Amino acid sequence: MKILITGGAGFIGSHLCERLLNEGYGVVAIDNLSTGSYENIEHLVANKNFTFVFDTIENTTVLDRIVSEVDLIYHLAAAVGVELIVKDPVNVIRSNVLGTEIVLQTANRYRRKTFIASTSEVYGKSEKTPFKEDDDSILGPTIKSRWSYACSKLIDEFSSLAYHHEFDLPVIIVRFFNTVGPRQTGRYGMVIPRMISQALQNKPLTIYGTGKQSRCFCHVHDVVDALTKLSDVEAAVGEIYNVGSTEEITIQDLAVKIKELTRSQSELTYISYDKAYEKGFEDIMRRVPSIEKIAKLIGFKPKISLDDIIKDIMAYQKQGMGQE
């Protein structure tokens, strides 16, 4: 079996490439390296079952050839990260919506099962936690570019389900909740790698807003487990699944925990959203997934604790990798 991973040189994509190769699959990774990194997959290049294509998924000729030769697609390519969303909204919207449409068109041409990566951002400002897959999406106004990412991923979901309902294309949608681990960069606002990098250098740990907002962080290895198991279950087709941890922590407590585990002398520094991102930036105070649906289907339950996640990223950064 041969599998295509779009965004294969990215953080989640590279770990998925690694796992699938270890399980004996052939893997083709396509990435334009706009946010991914060749270093993430460099150790895989010598594997005879791995092919890396340096290109964009918007190159329809290249994508058509690849899809015609594979059995399954994981579409992970996307513009992500709060800072990138605020600073480059045109590219975020265009890449996410157009890129996914091209992948769906091509997958439909060859009838390939396709995973579509979505995000917890689609729940928006809803205060009904934990978030369930059939809950309402409550987004802010269009004058706040912060909501453009969530909107673009909702369009991806609508498009994917439309292809499924109208053309019977086998699609599976996964909504990631703060996936973290080695190889993740803090460059685009990812909080744990950024804070660990700051702590290891005894620099101030920057907390945006009050720090009272809470999140749940899931190790990329647990996420990859879910992705590979879902592909084997026919009942997953046409459905949406939250993939994440339910271990909730405030960002302020996260900073304290990182400081303790790294034995850092760093101080905690608070920065207003207006200064960090844009005037009137709106954040989501609690983001907690319900994972009942995926647990019932494949028995999914994250195995790696937050403390172990932090230690894993610490070890990675101490090797001189992932520093910002």
DRENDO-1510 file (C-alpha; in Angstrom, 1 decimal, always signed):
<recs>
REC; n; res; u; v; w
REC; 1; MET; +0.0; +0.0; +0.0 .
REC; 2; LYS; +1.3; +3.5; -0.9 .
REC; 3; ILE; +0.2; +6.6; +0.9 .
REC; 4; LEU; +0.4; +10.3; +0.1 .
REC; 5; ILE; +1.0; +12.9; +2.9 .
REC; 6; THR; +0.5; +16.5; +1.9 .
REC; 7; GLY; +2.5; +18.7; +4.2 .
REC; 8; GLY; +4.7; +15.7; +4.8 .
REC; 9; ALA; +7.7; +17.7; +5.9 .
REC; 10; GLY; +5.7; +19.5; +8.5 .
REC; 11; PHE; +5.5; +18.7; +12.2 .
REC; 12; ILE; +2.6; +16.2; +12.2 .
REC; 13; GLY; +3.3; +15.1; +8.6 .
REC; 14; SER; +6.9; +14.1; +9.3 .
REC; 15; HIS; +5.9; +12.0; +12.3 .
REC; 16; LEU; +3.2; +10.3; +10.3 .
REC; 17; CYS; +5.7; +9.6; +7.5 .
REC; 18; GLU; +8.0; +7.9; +10.0 .
REC; 19; ARG; +5.2; +5.8; +11.5 .
REC; 20; LEU; +3.9; +4.6; +8.2 .
REC; 21; LEU; +7.4; +3.7; +6.9 .
REC; 22; ASN; +8.0; +1.8; +10.1 .
REC; 23; GLU; +4.8; -0.2; +9.5 .
REC; 24; GLY; +6.0; -1.1; +6.0 .
REC; 25; TYR; +4.0; +1.2; +3.8 .
REC; 26; GLY; +5.3; +3.2; +0.8 .
REC; 27; VAL; +5.1; +6.9; +1.5 .
REC; 28; VAL; +5.1; +9.9; -0.8 .
REC; 29; ALA; +5.4; +13.3; +1.0 .
REC; 30; ILE; +4.8; +16.5; -0.9 .
REC; 31; ASP; +5.7; +19.9; +0.7 .
REC; 32; ASN; +6.7; +23.3; -0.5 .
REC; 33; LEU; +8.6; +23.9; +2.8 .
REC; 34; SER; +6.8; +27.2; +3.4 .
REC; 35; THR; +6.2; +26.2; +7.0 .
REC; 36; GLY; +7.6; +22.6; +7.0 .
REC; 37; SER; +11.3; +21.8; +7.1 .
REC; 38; TYR; +13.5; +19.4; +5.1 .
REC; 39; GLU; +15.3; +18.6; +8.3 .
REC; 40; ASN; +12.1; +16.9; +9.6 .
REC; 41; ILE; +12.3; +14.2; +6.9 .
REC; 42; GLU; +16.0; +14.2; +6.0 .
REC; 43; HIS; +16.5; +11.0; +8.0 .
REC; 44; LEU; +13.8; +9.3; +5.9 .
REC; 45; VAL; +15.2; +10.1; +2.4 .
REC; 46; ALA; +17.5; +7.0; +2.3 .
REC; 47; ASN; +14.5; +4.7; +2.8 .
REC; 48; LYS; +13.6; +3.0; -0.5 .
REC; 49; ASN; +9.9; +3.2; +0.4 .
REC; 50; PHE; +10.0; +7.0; +0.8 .
REC; 51; THR; +9.7; +9.7; -1.8 .
REC; 52; PHE; +9.9; +13.4; -1.1 .
REC; 53; VAL; +8.4; +15.8; -3.7 .
REC; 54; PHE; +9.4; +19.5; -3.2 .
REC; 55; ASP; +6.3; +21.2; -4.7 .
REC; 56; THR; +3.0; +22.7; -3.9 .
REC; 57; ILE; -0.3; +20.8; -3.9 .
REC; 58; GLU; -1.6; +23.6; -6.2 .
REC; 59; ASN; +0.6; +22.1; -9.0 .
REC; 60; THR; -2.2; +20.0; -10.4 .
REC; 61; THR; -0.1; +18.1; -12.9 .
REC; 62; VAL; +2.3; +16.8; -10.2 .
REC; 63; LEU; -0.5; +16.1; -7.7 .
REC; 64; ASP; -2.5; +14.2; -10.3 .
REC; 65; ARG; +0.4; +11.9; -11.1 .
REC; 66; ILE; +1.1; +11.2; -7.4 .
REC; 67; VAL; -2.6; +10.6; -6.5 .
REC; 68; SER; -3.0; +8.2; -9.4 .
REC; 69; GLU; -0.2; +6.0; -7.9 .
REC; 70; VAL; -1.3; +5.9; -4.2 .
REC; 71; ASP; -4.0; +4.2; -2.3 .
REC; 72; LEU; -4.7; +6.7; +0.5 .
REC; 73; ILE; -4.2; +10.4; +1.2 .
REC; 74; TYR; -3.6; +12.3; +4.4 .
REC; 75; HIS; -4.1; +16.0; +3.6 .
REC; 76; LEU; -2.2; +17.8; +6.3 .
REC; 77; ALA; -0.8; +20.7; +4.2 .
REC; 78; ALA; -2.2; +24.0; +5.6 .
REC; 79; ALA; -1.2; +27.5; +6.7 .
REC; 80; VAL; -1.3; +27.3; +10.6 .
REC; 81; GLY; -0.3; +29.2; +13.7 .
REC; 82; VAL; -1.9; +32.3; +15.2 .
REC; 83; GLU; +0.9; +34.7; +14.3 .
REC; 84; LEU; +0.9; +33.5; +10.7 .
REC; 85; ILE; -2.9; +33.8; +10.5 .
REC; 86; VAL; -2.9; +37.4; +11.8 .
REC; 87; LYS; +0.1; +38.5; +9.7 .
REC; 88; ASP; -0.7; +36.7; +6.4 .
REC; 89; PRO; -4.4; +36.2; +6.2 .
REC; 90; VAL; -4.6; +36.2; +2.4 .
REC; 91; ASN; -2.2; +33.3; +2.1 .
REC; 92; VAL; -3.9; +31.4; +4.9 .
REC; 93; ILE; -7.3; +31.6; +3.3 .
REC; 94; ARG; -6.1; +30.9; -0.2 .
REC; 95; SER; -3.8; +28.0; +0.7 .
REC; 96; ASN; -6.3; +26.3; +2.9 .
REC; 97; VAL; -9.4; +26.6; +0.7 .
REC; 98; LEU; -7.8; +26.3; -2.7 .
REC; 99; GLY; -5.4; +23.6; -1.7 .
REC; 100; THR; -8.1; +21.4; -0.1 .
REC; 101; GLU; -10.4; +21.8; -3.2 .
REC; 102; ILE; -7.6; +20.7; -5.5 .
REC; 103; VAL; -6.8; +17.7; -3.3 .
REC; 104; LEU; -10.5; +16.7; -3.2 .
REC; 105; GLN; -10.9; +17.1; -6.9 .
REC; 106; THR; -7.9; +14.9; -7.6 .
REC; 107; ALA; -8.9; +12.3; -4.9 .
REC; 108; ASN; -12.3; +12.1; -6.4 .
REC; 109; ARG; -10.9; +11.5; -9.9 .
REC; 110; TYR; -9.1; +8.4; -8.7 .
REC; 111; ARG; -11.5; +7.5; -5.9 .
REC; 112; ARG; -8.9; +7.7; -3.1 .
REC; 113; LYS; -9.8; +7.7; +0.6 .
REC; 114; THR; -8.8; +11.0; +2.0 .
REC; 115; PHE; -8.1; +12.3; +5.5 .
REC; 116; ILE; -8.8; +16.1; +5.9 .
REC; 117; ALA; -7.0; +17.8; +8.8 .
REC; 118; SER; -9.1; +20.4; +10.5 .
REC; 119; THR; -8.8; +22.2; +13.8 .
REC; 120; SER; -10.3; +22.9; +17.2 .
REC; 121; GLU; -10.5; +26.5; +16.0 .
REC; 122; VAL; -13.7; +25.7; +14.1 .
REC; 123; TYR; -15.6; +25.7; +17.4 .
REC; 124; GLY; -14.8; +29.4; +17.7 .
REC; 125; LYS; -16.1; +31.3; +20.7 .
REC; 126; SER; -18.4; +28.6; +21.9 .
REC; 127; GLU; -18.5; +28.3; +25.7 .
REC; 128; LYS; -20.1; +24.8; +25.6 .
REC; 129; THR; -17.3; +22.6; +26.7 .
REC; 130; PRO; -16.1; +19.9; +26.2 .
REC; 131; PHE; -16.5; +20.5; +22.4 .
REC; 132; LYS; -18.4; +17.7; +20.6 .
REC; 133; GLU; -18.2; +17.1; +16.9 .
REC; 134; ASP; -21.8; +18.1; +16.2 .
REC; 135; ASP; -21.7; +21.3; +18.3 .
REC; 136; ASP; -22.3; +24.7; +16.8 .
REC; 137; SER; -19.5; +26.8; +15.5 .
REC; 138; ILE; -19.5; +30.4; +16.9 .
REC; 139; LEU; -17.1; +32.7; +15.1 .
REC; 140; GLY; -16.3; +36.4; +15.6 .
REC; 141; PRO; -16.8; +39.1; +13.0 .
REC; 142; THR; -15.1; +39.2; +9.6 .
REC; 143; ILE; -13.3; +42.4; +10.6 .
REC; 144; LYS; -11.1; +40.3; +12.9 .
REC; 145; SER; -8.6; +38.4; +10.7 .
REC; 146; ARG; -8.1; +36.0; +13.6 .
REC; 147; TRP; -11.2; +34.1; +12.6 .
REC; 148; SER; -10.1; +33.6; +8.9 .
REC; 149; TYR; -8.3; +30.4; +9.7 .
REC; 150; ALA; -11.3; +28.8; +11.5 .
REC; 151; CYS; -13.5; +29.9; +8.6 .
REC; 152; SER; -11.2; +28.5; +6.0 .
REC; 153; LYS; -11.1; +25.1; +7.8 .
REC; 154; LEU; -14.9; +25.1; +8.1 .
REC; 155; ILE; -15.0; +25.5; +4.3 .
REC; 156; ASP; -12.6; +22.6; +4.0 .
REC; 157; GLU; -14.9; +20.5; +6.1 .
REC; 158; PHE; -18.1; +21.6; +4.2 .
REC; 159; SER; -16.3; +20.8; +0.9 .
REC; 160; SER; -15.1; +17.4; +2.1 .
REC; 161; LEU; -18.5; +16.4; +3.2 .
REC; 162; ALA; -20.1; +17.7; +0.0 .
REC; 163; TYR; -17.7; +15.5; -2.0 .
REC; 164; HIS; -18.7; +12.6; +0.2 .
REC; 165; HIS; -22.4; +13.1; +0.0 .
REC; 166; GLU; -22.6; +14.0; -3.7 .
REC; 167; PHE; -19.9; +11.8; -5.2 .
REC; 168; ASP; -19.5; +9.2; -2.4 .
REC; 169; LEU; -15.8; +10.1; -2.0 .
REC; 170; PRO; -14.5; +8.4; +1.1 .
REC; 171; VAL; -13.4; +11.2; +3.4 .
REC; 172; ILE; -12.5; +11.3; +7.1 .
REC; 173; ILE; -12.2; +14.7; +8.9 .
REC; 174; VAL; -10.0; +15.0; +12.0 .
REC; 175; ARG; -10.0; +18.1; +14.3 .
REC; 176; PHE; -6.7; +18.5; +16.0 .
REC; 177; PHE; -6.5; +20.0; +19.5 .
REC; 178; ASN; -3.1; +21.5; +20.2 .
REC; 179; THR; -0.9; +18.7; +18.9 .
REC; 180; VAL; +2.7; +19.1; +20.3 .
REC; 181; GLY; +6.0; +17.3; +20.4 .
REC; 182; PRO; +9.5; +17.2; +18.9 .
REC; 183; ARG; +10.0; +19.1; +15.6 .
REC; 184; GLN; +7.3; +21.6; +16.3 .
REC; 185; THR; +8.5; +25.1; +15.9 .
REC; 186; GLY; +7.5; +28.1; +18.1 .
REC; 187; ARG; +7.9; +30.4; +15.1 .
REC; 188; TYR; +4.2; +30.8; +14.4 .
REC; 189; GLY; +2.9; +31.1; +17.9 .
REC; 190; MET; +3.0; +27.5; +19.1 .
REC; 191; VAL; +3.2; +28.0; +22.9 .
REC; 192; ILE; +5.0; +25.0; +24.3 .
REC; 193; PRO; +8.1; +24.9; +22.0 .
REC; 194; ARG; +8.3; +28.7; +22.3 .
REC; 195; MET; +8.2; +28.7; +26.1 .
REC; 196; ILE; +10.6; +25.7; +26.5 .
REC; 197; SER; +13.1; +27.5; +24.2 .
REC; 198; GLN; +12.8; +30.6; +26.3 .
REC; 199; ALA; +13.1; +28.7; +29.6 .
REC; 200; LEU; +16.3; +26.8; +28.4 .
REC; 201; GLN; +17.9; +30.2; +27.6 .
REC; 202; ASN; +16.6; +31.7; +30.9 .
REC; 203; LYS; +14.7; +34.3; +28.9 .
REC; 204; PRO; +11.3; +35.7; +30.1 .
REC; 205; LEU; +8.4; +33.3; +29.4 .
REC; 206; THR; +5.9; +35.3; +27.5 .
REC; 207; ILE; +2.3; +34.8; +28.3 .
REC; 208; TYR; -0.3; +36.4; +26.1 .
REC; 209; GLY; -3.4; +37.9; +27.8 .
REC; 210; THR; -4.1; +37.0; +31.4 .
REC; 211; GLY; -2.8; +33.5; +31.1 .
REC; 212; LYS; -6.1; +32.2; +32.5 .
REC; 213; GLN; -7.1; +30.7; +29.1 .
REC; 214; SER; -6.8; +26.9; +29.2 .
REC; 215; ARG; -5.8; +24.4; +26.6 .
REC; 216; CYS; -5.3; +20.6; +26.3 .
REC; 217; PHE; -2.1; +19.4; +24.7 .
REC; 218; CYS; -1.7; +16.0; +23.0 .
REC; 219; HIS; +1.6; +14.4; +22.0 .
REC; 220; VAL; +2.1; +13.9; +18.2 .
REC; 221; HIS; +2.7; +10.2; +18.7 .
REC; 222; ASP; -0.8; +9.8; +20.2 .
REC; 223; VAL; -2.2; +11.8; +17.3 .
REC; 224; VAL; -0.5; +9.6; +14.8 .
REC; 225; ASP; -1.8; +6.5; +16.5 .
REC; 226; ALA; -5.3; +7.9; +16.0 .
REC; 227; LEU; -4.7; +8.7; +12.3 .
REC; 228; THR; -3.3; +5.3; +11.4 .
REC; 229; LYS; -6.1; +3.4; +13.3 .
REC; 230; LEU; -8.9; +5.4; +11.8 .
REC; 231; SER; -7.7; +4.5; +8.3 .
REC; 232; ASP; -8.6; +0.9; +8.9 .
REC; 233; VAL; -12.1; +1.4; +10.1 .
REC; 234; GLU; -14.8; +1.8; +7.4 .
REC; 235; ALA; -17.3; +3.3; +9.8 .
REC; 236; ALA; -15.0; +6.4; +10.1 .
REC; 237; VAL; -15.8; +7.4; +6.5 .
REC; 238; GLY; -18.0; +10.5; +6.2 .
REC; 239; GLU; -17.4; +11.4; +9.9 .
REC; 240; ILE; -15.6; +14.1; +11.9 .
REC; 241; TYR; -13.5; +13.2; +14.9 .
REC; 242; ASN; -11.9; +15.3; +17.6 .
REC; 243; VAL; -8.3; +14.2; +18.3 .
REC; 244; GLY; -6.7; +15.5; +21.4 .
REC; 245; SER; -6.1; +15.2; +25.1 .
REC; 246; THR; -8.6; +16.1; +27.9 .
REC; 247; GLU; -5.8; +17.1; +30.3 .
REC; 248; GLU; -6.6; +20.8; +30.8 .
REC; 249; ILE; -4.2; +23.5; +32.0 .
REC; 250; THR; -4.1; +27.2; +32.0 .
REC; 251; ILE; -1.3; +28.9; +30.0 .
REC; 252; GLN; -0.1; +30.5; +33.2 .
REC; 253; ASP; +0.1; +27.2; +35.0 .
REC; 254; LEU; +1.8; +25.8; +31.9 .
REC; 255; ALA; +4.5; +28.4; +32.1 .
REC; 256; VAL; +5.1; +27.6; +35.8 .
REC; 257; LYS; +5.3; +23.9; +35.0 .
REC; 258; ILE; +7.8; +24.5; +32.1 .
REC; 259; LYS; +9.9; +26.7; +34.4 .
REC; 260; GLU; +10.0; +24.0; +37.1 .
REC; 261; LEU; +10.7; +21.1; +34.7 .
REC; 262; THR; +13.5; +23.0; +33.0 .
REC; 263; ARG; +14.8; +24.4; +36.3 .
REC; 264; SER; +14.9; +27.7; +34.6 .
REC; 265; GLN; +15.5; +31.1; +36.2 .
REC; 266; SER; +13.1; +32.7; +33.7 .
REC; 267; GLU; +10.5; +35.2; +34.9 .
REC; 268; LEU; +6.9; +35.2; +33.7 .
REC; 269; THR; +6.1; +38.2; +31.4 .
REC; 270; TYR; +2.6; +39.1; +30.3 .
REC; 271; ILE; +1.9; +40.7; +26.9 .
REC; 272; SER; -1.5; +42.1; +25.8 .
REC; 273; TYR; -3.1; +40.5; +22.8 .
REC; 274; ASP; -3.2; +44.0; +21.1 .
REC; 275; LYS; +0.6; +44.1; +21.3 .
REC; 276; ALA; +1.2; +40.5; +20.4 .
REC; 277; TYR; -1.2; +40.1; +17.6 .
REC; 278; GLU; -3.7; +42.8; +16.6 .
REC; 279; LYS; -6.0; +45.3; +18.1 .
REC; 280; GLY; -9.1; +43.7; +19.5 .
REC; 281; PHE; -7.8; +40.2; +19.2 .
REC; 282; GLU; -10.3; +37.7; +20.6 .
REC; 283; ASP; -9.1; +34.5; +22.3 .
REC; 284; ILE; -10.9; +31.3; +23.3 .
REC; 285; MET; -10.8; +31.0; +27.1 .
REC; 286; ARG; -11.3; +27.2; +27.2 .
REC; 287; ARG; -10.6; +24.6; +24.5 .
REC; 288; VAL; -11.4; +21.1; +25.7 .
REC; 289; PRO; -12.4; +18.3; +23.4 .
REC; 290; SER; -14.8; +15.5; +23.9 .
REC; 291; ILE; -13.1; +12.4; +22.6 .
REC; 292; GLU; -16.0; +10.1; +23.3 .
REC; 293; LYS; -16.7; +9.5; +19.6 .
REC; 294; ILE; -13.2; +8.4; +18.6 .
REC; 295; ALA; -12.8; +6.5; +21.8 .
REC; 296; LYS; -15.9; +4.5; +21.1 .
REC; 297; LEU; -14.7; +3.8; +17.5 .
REC; 298; ILE; -11.1; +2.9; +18.0 .
REC; 299; GLY; -10.5; +3.0; +21.7 .
REC; 300; PHE; -8.5; +6.2; +21.5 .
REC; 301; LYS; -7.0; +7.5; +24.7 .
REC; 302; PRO; -3.9; +9.7; +24.9 .
REC; 303; LYS; -1.0; +7.8; +26.6 .
REC; 304; ILE; +1.6; +10.5; +27.1 .
REC; 305; SER; +1.1; +13.0; +29.9 .
REC; 306; LEU; +1.8; +16.7; +29.7 .
REC; 307; ASP; +4.9; +16.4; +31.9 .
REC; 308; ASP; +6.3; +13.8; +29.6 .
REC; 309; ILE; +5.4; +15.9; +26.5 .
REC; 310; ILE; +7.4; +18.8; +28.0 .
REC; 311; LYS; +10.4; +16.5; +28.8 .
REC; 312; ASP; +10.3; +15.1; +25.3 .
REC; 313; ILE; +10.4; +18.6; +23.7 .
REC; 314; MET; +13.1; +19.7; +26.2 .
REC; 315; ALA; +15.3; +16.8; +25.2 .
REC; 316; TYR; +14.8; +17.6; +21.5 .
REC; 317; GLN; +15.7; +21.3; +22.0 .
REC; 318; LYS; +18.7; +20.5; +24.1 .
REC; 319; GLN; +20.1; +18.6; +21.1 .
REC; 320; GLY; +20.3; +22.0; +19.5 .
REC; 321; MET; +17.2; +21.4; +17.4 .
REC; 322; GLY; +14.0; +23.4; +17.3 .
REC; 323; GLN; +15.4; +26.5; +19.0 .
REC; 324; GLU; +13.8; +29.8; +18.0 .
</recs>
